[in-house]
Amino acid sequence: MSRLIAVEPFPRLSRVLNGEEHTDSFPGQTTLLSIAGKHLKNQAFGPLARSNGLAVNVSD
C-alpha cells in the first residue's frame, strides 16, 4: 500500500495519529467548509494509520 499523506487546516488527524482519541473534539477555524467540522471520522484517519501515513497542517 502506498503511504498516504493528508493535508488539513488545523491539527486533527495529526493529533489522532499521535495518540489522541478520534472521538475527541478538535475545534478550529477555517474557510474550507467541507472539512471545517470539529469531529473526526474513522474513515479519515483509518487509511492514514494503516498506510503509516501522516498529516500535514497548513493555513487557509
N, C-alpha and C positions, 0 to 999 in steps of 0.2 A: 504494500500500500504506500502511496506517496505521502509525504509529510505535509499536512495541511497547515496553512497559516491564515489566521483570521485578523481582520483589521476592524477596530471598533473605536468609537469616540470617547469612551470612558471605560475604566478597567472593571469589566465584569468577568469576561472569560479568563483573563489572566489571573484574577483573584481566585476563581474556582480551580483553575489548573494548578494553583499554588496551595490548594488545600481547603479553601473555604467551601461551605455547602452551597450547592446550586440553588437551594430553596431560600437562601438569604435574600434580602432586599439590597439592590445596588442602584441607589438614586444617582442621577447625573443630569446634566443639561446638554442637549444637542439639537441642532436644527434638522437632523436626519430622522424624520418622523417614523420611518419604517423600523428603526431599531432603537427608538427612544425610550422604551419601557424600562422599568426598574427591576424586572424579574428575568431570570434566565431559564430557558427550557433545556431539557436533556438533549434535544436534537441539536442544540447549538454547541455544547461542549463535548458530547459523546464522541463524535468523529475526531475532534481535535485530540482528545485524550488517547483514543485507540491508535492514532497515527503518530503519536509522540510529537504532536504539533504544538504550536504556540500562538499567542495572541499579541498583536502589536497595537498599542494605543496611539491614536493620532488626534489632533484637534480638528474641529469642523473646518 
